[in-house]
Amino acid sequence: MPCPDGGYGMVAAKAKGKNGAVYRIYQCGQYKNKGRTVCQANTISADRAEKYIIDELKRVVMMPYFIEKLVKKMNRERINAESPLQDEKKRLSVNKQKTEKHIDNLVTMLMDDPDLRDIYSQKLKEQKQQLATLEFNMCGEPA
């Protein structure tokens, strides 16, 4: 229940019963923070309030209109979530193509001049490792 003067609304609190037992309640936030000169306690049992809220949520969630809106919203969010993944996949694909071209160039150089084998063999290994890493990042396993 909102405070009549539009204050803090309801806040959690505890109260002691006649037998000394402690109960969870909700009460006016203005009352809790500033006292009875500002507002009344307007308390309600926490269990009762929470049960009411849960029952209302269950009722609203089961309305066909709500379910339809929720599904549409989730589908929009899913589509928006896929866009960065698609961009990353494109970036990885471009890098993969560049790496494959580097490997082809290195192999061609090695075939043309065997004396360069020592120079380019390490670079070829590095490029092949980079290609394997890109393929793993793209699909979870090397091709």
Disulfide bonds with the S-S distance in Angstrom:
none
